[in-house]
Amino acid sequence: MKKAVTILSLMTTSAASAHEALAPHMHPHATSMLPGVEVFGVAALVLALGVIAYTYVKRG
């Protein structure tokens, strides 16, 4: 019985079977809510195109 308990306890302490709260893991739910650089780039492009379209319509 003592051997069986020892073998079972060795199998349960491996990293593969550890609960994610006990083993190091990534936090996909903790991503930043701030917009990235590409969002600002697309916003600047859209704004520039809007200004160009506005000046084109205003002239014509």
PyMOL Python script that loads the backbone (N, CA, C, O; Angstrom):
from pymol import cmd

cmd.read_pdbstr("""\
ATOM      1  N   MET A   1       0.836  -1.189   0.000  1.00  0.00           N
ATOM      2  CA  MET A   1       0.000   0.000   0.000  1.00  0.00           C
ATOM      3  C   MET A   1       0.878   1.248   0.000  1.00  0.00           C
ATOM      4  O   MET A   1       0.559   2.240  -0.656  1.00  0.00           O
ATOM      5  N   LYS A   2       1.982   1.193   0.738  1.00  0.00           N
ATOM      6  CA  LYS A   2       2.864   2.342   0.819  1.00  0.00           C
ATOM      7  C   LYS A   2       3.503   2.641  -0.539  1.00  0.00           C
ATOM      8  O   LYS A   2       3.697   3.805  -0.891  1.00  0.00           O
ATOM      9  N   LYS A   3       3.833   1.582  -1.312  1.00  0.00           N
ATOM     10  CA  LYS A   3       4.403   1.769  -2.650  1.00  0.00           C
ATOM     11  C   LYS A   3       3.379   2.408  -3.576  1.00  0.00           C
ATOM     12  O   LYS A   3       3.719   3.300  -4.354  1.00  0.00           O
ATOM     13  N   ALA A   4       2.144   1.968  -3.501  1.00  0.00           N
ATOM     14  CA  ALA A   4       1.101   2.509  -4.372  1.00  0.00           C
ATOM     15  C   ALA A   4       0.873   3.994  -4.103  1.00  0.00           C
ATOM     16  O   ALA A   4       0.696   4.772  -5.040  1.00  0.00           O
ATOM     17  N   VAL A   5       0.877   4.388  -2.843  1.00  0.00           N
ATOM     18  CA  VAL A   5       0.696   5.797  -2.487  1.00  0.00           C
ATOM     19  C   VAL A   5       1.878   6.622  -2.977  1.00  0.00           C
ATOM     20  O   VAL A   5       1.695   7.736  -3.467  1.00  0.00           O
ATOM     21  N   THR A   6       3.081   6.089  -2.849  1.00  0.00           N
ATOM     22  CA  THR A   6       4.282   6.797  -3.311  1.00  0.00           C
ATOM     23  C   THR A   6       4.254   6.986  -4.826  1.00  0.00           C
ATOM     24  O   THR A   6       4.561   8.069  -5.325  1.00  0.00           O
ATOM     25  N   ILE A   7       3.891   5.949  -5.548  1.00  0.00           N
ATOM     26  CA  ILE A   7       3.836   6.038  -7.009  1.00  0.00           C
ATOM     27  C   ILE A   7       2.753   7.019  -7.444  1.00  0.00           C
ATOM     28  O   ILE A   7       2.973   7.822  -8.351  1.00  0.00           O
ATOM     29  N   LEU A   8       1.604   6.963  -6.815  1.00  0.00           N
ATOM     30  CA  LEU A   8       0.521   7.890  -7.170  1.00  0.00           C
ATOM     31  C   LEU A   8       0.883   9.332  -6.849  1.00  0.00           C
ATOM     32  O   LEU A   8       0.548  10.239  -7.611  1.00  0.00           O
ATOM     33  N   SER A   9       1.561   9.551  -5.733  1.00  0.00           N
ATOM     34  CA  SER A   9       1.931  10.925  -5.373  1.00  0.00           C
ATOM     35  C   SER A   9       3.004  11.471  -6.302  1.00  0.00           C
ATOM     36  O   SER A   9       3.039  12.677  -6.551  1.00  0.00           O
ATOM     37  N   LEU A  10       3.883  10.616  -6.824  1.00  0.00           N
ATOM     38  CA  LEU A  10       4.881  11.071  -7.786  1.00  0.00           C
ATOM     39  C   LEU A  10       4.252  11.439  -9.120  1.00  0.00           C
ATOM     40  O   LEU A  10       4.698  12.376  -9.781  1.00  0.00           O
ATOM     41  N   MET A  11       3.230  10.717  -9.513  1.00  0.00           N
ATOM     42  CA  MET A  11       2.568  11.009 -10.780  1.00  0.00           C
ATOM     43  C   MET A  11       1.752  12.292 -10.716  1.00  0.00           C
ATOM     44  O   MET A  11       1.610  12.963 -11.738  1.00  0.00           O
ATOM     45  N   THR A  12       1.221  12.654  -9.581  1.00  0.00           N
ATOM     46  CA  THR A  12       0.369  13.836  -9.481  1.00  0.00           C
ATOM     47  C   THR A  12       1.149  15.125  -9.308  1.00  0.00           C
ATOM     48  O   THR A  12       0.556  16.199  -9.406  1.00  0.00           O
ATOM     49  N   THR A  13       2.450  15.071  -9.054  1.00  0.00           N
ATOM     50  CA  THR A  13       3.216  16.294  -8.840  1.00  0.00           C
ATOM     51  C   THR A  13       3.948  16.755 -10.083  1.00  0.00           C
ATOM     52  O   THR A  13       4.734  17.700 -10.008  1.00  0.00           O
ATOM     53  N   SER A  14       3.721  16.128 -11.218  1.00  0.00           N
ATOM     54  CA  SER A  14       4.393  16.562 -12.436  1.00  0.00           C
ATOM     55  C   SER A  14       3.774  17.865 -12.940  1.00  0.00           C
ATOM     56  O   SER A  14       2.628  18.181 -12.621  1.00  0.00           O
ATOM     57  N   ALA A  15       4.539  18.612 -13.726  1.00  0.00           N
ATOM     58  CA  ALA A  15       4.064  19.904 -14.226  1.00  0.00           C
ATOM     59  C   ALA A  15       2.907  19.749 -15.203  1.00  0.00           C
ATOM     60  O   ALA A  15       2.057  20.634 -15.308  1.00  0.00           O
ATOM     61  N   ALA A  16       2.871  18.640 -15.912  1.00  0.00           N
ATOM     62  CA  ALA A  16       1.818  18.451 -16.906  1.00  0.00           C
ATOM     63  C   ALA A  16       0.455  18.268 -16.263  1.00  0.00           C
ATOM     64  O   ALA A  16      -0.560  18.636 -16.854  1.00  0.00           O
ATOM     65  N   SER A  17       0.416  17.714 -15.081  1.00  0.00           N
ATOM     66  CA  SER A  17      -0.869  17.487 -14.435  1.00  0.00           C
ATOM     67  C   SER A  17      -1.164  18.515 -13.344  1.00  0.00           C
ATOM     68  O   SER A  17      -2.166  18.404 -12.638  1.00  0.00           O
ATOM     69  N   ALA A  18      -0.293  19.510 -13.208  1.00  0.00           N
ATOM     70  CA  ALA A  18      -0.511  20.533 -12.179  1.00  0.00           C
ATOM     71  C   ALA A  18      -1.659  21.453 -12.601  1.00  0.00           C
ATOM     72  O   ALA A  18      -1.864  21.710 -13.787  1.00  0.00           O
ATOM     73  N   HIS A  19      -2.376  21.926 -11.636  1.00  0.00           N
ATOM     74  CA  HIS A  19      -3.448  22.873 -11.905  1.00  0.00           C
ATOM     75  C   HIS A  19      -2.829  24.165 -12.399  1.00  0.00           C
ATOM     76  O   HIS A  19      -1.739  24.531 -11.959  1.00  0.00           O
ATOM     77  N   GLU A  20      -3.507  24.871 -13.312  1.00  0.00           N
ATOM     78  CA  GLU A  20      -2.913  26.066 -13.899  1.00  0.00           C
ATOM     79  C   GLU A  20      -2.677  27.181 -12.888  1.00  0.00           C
ATOM     80  O   GLU A  20      -1.885  28.085 -13.150  1.00  0.00           O
ATOM     81  N   ALA A  21      -3.339  27.138 -11.750  1.00  0.00           N
ATOM     82  CA  ALA A  21      -3.086  28.134 -10.724  1.00  0.00           C
ATOM     83  C   ALA A  21      -1.761  27.867 -10.017  1.00  0.00           C
ATOM     84  O   ALA A  21      -1.192  28.776  -9.413  1.00  0.00           O
ATOM     85  N   LEU A  22      -1.268  26.644 -10.081  1.00  0.00           N
ATOM     86  CA  LEU A  22      -0.011  26.299  -9.413  1.00  0.00           C
ATOM     87  C   LEU A  22       1.184  26.319 -10.359  1.00  0.00           C
ATOM     88  O   LEU A  22       2.316  26.500  -9.913  1.00  0.00           O
ATOM     89  N   ALA A  23       0.955  26.138 -11.643  1.00  0.00           N
ATOM     90  CA  ALA A  23       2.034  26.112 -12.631  1.00  0.00           C
ATOM     91  C   ALA A  23       2.091  27.457 -13.348  1.00  0.00           C
ATOM     92  O   ALA A  23       1.055  28.093 -13.541  1.00  0.00           O
ATOM     93  N   PRO A  24       3.277  27.900 -13.746  1.00  0.00           N
ATOM     94  CA  PRO A  24       3.363  29.153 -14.502  1.00  0.00           C
ATOM     95  C   PRO A  24       2.612  29.032 -15.827  1.00  0.00           C
ATOM     96  O   PRO A  24       2.744  28.029 -16.528  1.00  0.00           O
ATOM     97  N   HIS A  25       1.834  30.039 -16.164  1.00  0.00           N
ATOM     98  CA  HIS A  25       1.061  30.004 -17.395  1.00  0.00           C
ATOM     99  C   HIS A  25       0.830  31.415 -17.890  1.00  0.00           C
ATOM    100  O   HIS A  25       0.986  32.384 -17.148  1.00  0.00           O
ATOM    101  N   MET A  26       0.451  31.520 -19.168  1.00  0.00           N
ATOM    102  CA  MET A  26       0.162  32.819 -19.763  1.00  0.00           C
ATOM    103  C   MET A  26      -1.224  33.286 -19.324  1.00  0.00           C
ATOM    104  O   MET A  26      -2.058  32.480 -18.911  1.00  0.00           O
ATOM    105  N   HIS A  27      -1.457  34.573 -19.414  1.00  0.00           N
ATOM    106  CA  HIS A  27      -2.739  35.156 -19.030  1.00  0.00           C
ATOM    107  C   HIS A  27      -3.394  35.801 -20.248  1.00  0.00           C
ATOM    108  O   HIS A  27      -3.256  37.007 -20.447  1.00  0.00           O
ATOM    109  N   PRO A  28      -4.098  35.029 -21.060  1.00  0.00           N
ATOM    110  CA  PRO A  28      -4.723  35.627 -22.237  1.00  0.00           C
ATOM    111  C   PRO A  28      -5.831  36.600 -21.871  1.00  0.00           C
ATOM    112  O   PRO A  28      -6.202  37.446 -22.685  1.00  0.00           O
ATOM    113  N   HIS A  29      -6.365  36.494 -20.662  1.00  0.00           N
ATOM    114  CA  HIS A  29      -7.433  37.391 -20.252  1.00  0.00           C
ATOM    115  C   HIS A  29      -6.889  38.709 -19.722  1.00  0.00           C
ATOM    116  O   HIS A  29      -7.671  39.594 -19.377  1.00  0.00           O
ATOM    117  N   ALA A  30      -5.583  38.864 -19.646  1.00  0.00           N
ATOM    118  CA  ALA A  30      -4.987  40.077 -19.101  1.00  0.00           C
ATOM    119  C   ALA A  30      -4.335  40.912 -20.193  1.00  0.00           C
ATOM    120  O   ALA A  30      -3.329  41.575 -19.939  1.00  0.00           O
ATOM    121  N   THR A  31      -4.889  40.892 -21.409  1.00  0.00           N
ATOM    122  CA  THR A  31      -4.322  41.703 -22.476  1.00  0.00           C
ATOM    123  C   THR A  31      -4.693  43.161 -22.264  1.00  0.00           C
ATOM    124  O   THR A  31      -5.650  43.479 -21.558  1.00  0.00           O
ATOM    125  N   SER A  32      -3.934  44.023 -22.875  1.00  0.00           N
ATOM    126  CA  SER A  32      -4.143  45.452 -22.720  1.00  0.00           C
ATOM    127  C   SER A  32      -5.399  45.890 -23.455  1.00  0.00           C
ATOM    128  O   SER A  32      -5.690  45.413 -24.552  1.00  0.00           O
ATOM    129  N   MET A  33      -6.128  46.790 -22.846  1.00  0.00           N
ATOM    130  CA  MET A  33      -7.316  47.341 -23.474  1.00  0.00           C
ATOM    131  C   MET A  33      -6.979  48.577 -24.306  1.00  0.00           C
ATOM    132  O   MET A  33      -7.853  49.109 -24.990  1.00  0.00           O
ATOM    133  N   LEU A  34      -5.731  49.044 -24.261  1.00  0.00           N
ATOM    134  CA  LEU A  34      -5.329  50.228 -25.003  1.00  0.00           C
ATOM    135  C   LEU A  34      -5.140  49.892 -26.476  1.00  0.00           C
ATOM    136  O   LEU A  34      -4.719  48.784 -26.807  1.00  0.00           O
ATOM    137  N   PRO A  35      -5.446  50.838 -27.364  1.00  0.00           N
ATOM    138  CA  PRO A  35      -5.261  50.564 -28.788  1.00  0.00           C
ATOM    139  C   PRO A  35      -3.777  50.479 -29.139  1.00  0.00           C
ATOM    140  O   PRO A  35      -2.948  51.140 -28.513  1.00  0.00           O
ATOM    141  N   GLY A  36      -3.451  49.679 -30.122  1.00  0.00           N
ATOM    142  CA  GLY A  36      -2.073  49.504 -30.545  1.00  0.00           C
ATOM    143  C   GLY A  36      -1.651  50.576 -31.535  1.00  0.00           C
ATOM    144  O   GLY A  36      -2.441  51.438 -31.919  1.00  0.00           O
ATOM    145  N   VAL A  37      -0.397  50.506 -31.935  1.00  0.00           N
ATOM    146  CA  VAL A  37       0.161  51.480 -32.868  1.00  0.00           C
ATOM    147  C   VAL A  37      -0.545  51.399 -34.216  1.00  0.00           C
ATOM    148  O   VAL A  37      -0.783  52.422 -34.858  1.00  0.00           O
ATOM    149  N   GLU A  38      -0.881  50.184 -34.647  1.00  0.00           N
ATOM    150  CA  GLU A  38      -1.540  50.042 -35.941  1.00  0.00           C
ATOM    151  C   GLU A  38      -2.923  50.688 -35.957  1.00  0.00           C
ATOM    152  O   GLU A  38      -3.375  51.149 -37.005  1.00  0.00           O
ATOM    153  N   VAL A  39      -3.594  50.727 -34.818  1.00  0.00           N
ATOM    154  CA  VAL A  39      -4.900  51.392 -34.749  1.00  0.00           C
ATOM    155  C   VAL A  39      -4.729  52.886 -34.971  1.00  0.00           C
ATOM    156  O   VAL A  39      -5.525  53.506 -35.676  1.00  0.00           O
ATOM    157  N   PHE A  40      -3.688  53.471 -34.372  1.00  0.00           N
ATOM    158  CA  PHE A  40      -3.431  54.901 -34.571  1.00  0.00           C
ATOM    159  C   PHE A  40      -3.032  55.176 -36.019  1.00  0.00           C
ATOM    160  O   PHE A  40      -3.395  56.214 -36.571  1.00  0.00           O
ATOM    161  N   GLY A  41      -2.293  54.262 -36.639  1.00  0.00           N
ATOM    162  CA  GLY A  41      -1.906  54.430 -38.035  1.00  0.00           C
ATOM    163  C   GLY A  41      -3.105  54.417 -38.961  1.00  0.00           C
ATOM    164  O   GLY A  41      -3.207  55.251 -39.862  1.00  0.00           O
ATOM    165  N   VAL A  42      -4.008  53.484 -38.749  1.00  0.00           N
ATOM    166  CA  VAL A  42      -5.216  53.409 -39.575  1.00  0.00           C
ATOM    167  C   VAL A  42      -6.098  54.626 -39.328  1.00  0.00           C
ATOM    168  O   VAL A  42      -6.686  55.159 -40.269  1.00  0.00           O
ATOM    169  N   ALA A  43      -6.200  55.069 -38.093  1.00  0.00           N
ATOM    170  CA  ALA A  43      -7.011  56.249 -37.780  1.00  0.00           C
ATOM    171  C   ALA A  43      -6.428  57.495 -38.446  1.00  0.00           C
ATOM    172  O   ALA A  43      -7.175  58.333 -38.952  1.00  0.00           O
ATOM    173  N   ALA A  44      -5.100  57.624 -38.448  1.00  0.00           N
ATOM    174  CA  ALA A  44      -4.460  58.770 -39.103  1.00  0.00           C
ATOM    175  C   ALA A  44      -4.681  58.715 -40.608  1.00  0.00           C
ATOM    176  O   ALA A  44      -4.907  59.749 -41.238  1.00  0.00           O
ATOM    177  N   LEU A  45      -4.618  57.521 -41.194  1.00  0.00           N
ATOM    178  CA  LEU A  45      -4.854  57.366 -42.628  1.00  0.00           C
ATOM    179  C   LEU A  45      -6.291  57.735 -42.992  1.00  0.00           C
ATOM    180  O   LEU A  45      -6.524  58.440 -43.973  1.00  0.00           O
ATOM    181  N   VAL A  46      -7.242  57.263 -42.211  1.00  0.00           N
ATOM    182  CA  VAL A  46      -8.654  57.582 -42.461  1.00  0.00           C
ATOM    183  C   VAL A  46      -8.900  59.073 -42.300  1.00  0.00           C
ATOM    184  O   VAL A  46      -9.632  59.671 -43.089  1.00  0.00           O
ATOM    185  N   LEU A  47      -8.296  59.676 -41.289  1.00  0.00           N
ATOM    186  CA  LEU A  47      -8.454  61.115 -41.072  1.00  0.00           C
ATOM    187  C   LEU A  47      -7.857  61.898 -42.237  1.00  0.00           C
ATOM    188  O   LEU A  47      -8.464  62.858 -42.713  1.00  0.00           O
ATOM    189  N   ALA A  48      -6.676  61.499 -42.699  1.00  0.00           N
ATOM    190  CA  ALA A  48      -6.044  62.181 -43.828  1.00  0.00           C
ATOM    191  C   ALA A  48      -6.899  62.060 -45.087  1.00  0.00           C
ATOM    192  O   ALA A  48      -7.085  63.036 -45.813  1.00  0.00           O
ATOM    193  N   LEU A  49      -7.421  60.857 -45.343  1.00  0.00           N
ATOM    194  CA  LEU A  49      -8.292  60.683 -46.506  1.00  0.00           C
ATOM    195  C   LEU A  49      -9.567  61.514 -46.381  1.00  0.00           C
ATOM    196  O   LEU A  49     -10.071  62.030 -47.378  1.00  0.00           O
ATOM    197  N   GLY A  50     -10.082  61.642 -45.179  1.00  0.00           N
ATOM    198  CA  GLY A  50     -11.270  62.466 -44.944  1.00  0.00           C
ATOM    199  C   GLY A  50     -10.996  63.939 -45.205  1.00  0.00           C
ATOM    200  O   GLY A  50     -11.828  64.635 -45.786  1.00  0.00           O
ATOM    201  N   VAL A  51      -9.844  64.411 -44.784  1.00  0.00           N
ATOM    202  CA  VAL A  51      -9.472  65.813 -45.014  1.00  0.00           C
ATOM    203  C   VAL A  51      -9.284  66.067 -46.505  1.00  0.00           C
ATOM    204  O   VAL A  51      -9.719  67.093 -47.027  1.00  0.00           O
ATOM    205  N   ILE A  52      -8.628  65.120 -47.190  1.00  0.00           N
ATOM    206  CA  ILE A  52      -8.441  65.266 -48.637  1.00  0.00           C
ATOM    207  C   ILE A  52      -9.788  65.268 -49.343  1.00  0.00           C
ATOM    208  O   ILE A  52     -10.003  66.094 -50.230  1.00  0.00           O
ATOM    209  N   ALA A  53     -10.695  64.381 -48.984  1.00  0.00           N
ATOM    210  CA  ALA A  53     -12.018  64.337 -49.604  1.00  0.00           C
ATOM    211  C   ALA A  53     -12.802  65.610 -49.307  1.00  0.00           C
ATOM    212  O   ALA A  53     -13.507  66.121 -50.178  1.00  0.00           O
ATOM    213  N   TYR A  54     -12.687  66.120 -48.096  1.00  0.00           N
ATOM    214  CA  TYR A  54     -13.407  67.345 -47.722  1.00  0.00           C
ATOM    215  C   TYR A  54     -12.915  68.541 -48.532  1.00  0.00           C
ATOM    216  O   TYR A  54     -13.718  69.340 -49.014  1.00  0.00           O
ATOM    217  N   THR A  55     -11.599  68.665 -48.683  1.00  0.00           N
ATOM    218  CA  THR A  55     -11.071  69.787 -49.460  1.00  0.00           C
ATOM    219  C   THR A  55     -11.410  69.627 -50.943  1.00  0.00           C
ATOM    220  O   THR A  55     -11.627  70.625 -51.630  1.00  0.00           O
ATOM    221  N   TYR A  56     -11.459  68.406 -51.445  1.00  0.00           N
ATOM    222  CA  TYR A  56     -11.820  68.164 -52.834  1.00  0.00           C
ATOM    223  C   TYR A  56     -13.278  68.543 -53.083  1.00  0.00           C
ATOM    224  O   TYR A  56     -13.588  69.166 -54.098  1.00  0.00           O
ATOM    225  N   VAL A  57     -14.163  68.178 -52.179  1.00  0.00           N
ATOM    226  CA  VAL A  57     -15.587  68.503 -52.322  1.00  0.00           C
ATOM    227  C   VAL A  57     -15.807  69.993 -52.144  1.00  0.00           C
ATOM    228  O   VAL A  57     -16.638  70.574 -52.841  1.00  0.00           O
ATOM    229  N   LYS A  58     -15.091  70.626 -51.237  1.00  0.00           N
ATOM    230  CA  LYS A  58     -15.267  72.050 -50.974  1.00  0.00           C
ATOM    231  C   LYS A  58     -14.820  72.891 -52.178  1.00  0.00           C
ATOM    232  O   LYS A  58     -15.428  73.920 -52.471  1.00  0.00           O
ATOM    233  N   ARG A  59     -13.771  72.462 -52.868  1.00  0.00           N
ATOM    234  CA  ARG A  59     -13.295  73.179 -54.055  1.00  0.00           C
ATOM    235  C   ARG A  59     -14.266  73.027 -55.233  1.00  0.00           C
ATOM    236  O   ARG A  59     -14.480  73.972 -55.993  1.00  0.00           O
ATOM    237  N   GLY A  60     -14.832  71.871 -55.373  1.00  0.00           N
ATOM    238  CA  GLY A  60     -15.642  71.570 -56.561  1.00  0.00           C
ATOM    239  C   GLY A  60     -17.024  71.999 -56.439  1.00  0.00           C
ATOM    240  O   GLY A  60     -17.813  71.808 -57.364  1.00  0.00           O
TER     241      GLY A  60
END
""", "prot")
cmd.dss("prot")
cmd.show_as("cartoon", "prot")
cmd.util.cbc("prot")
cmd.orient("prot")
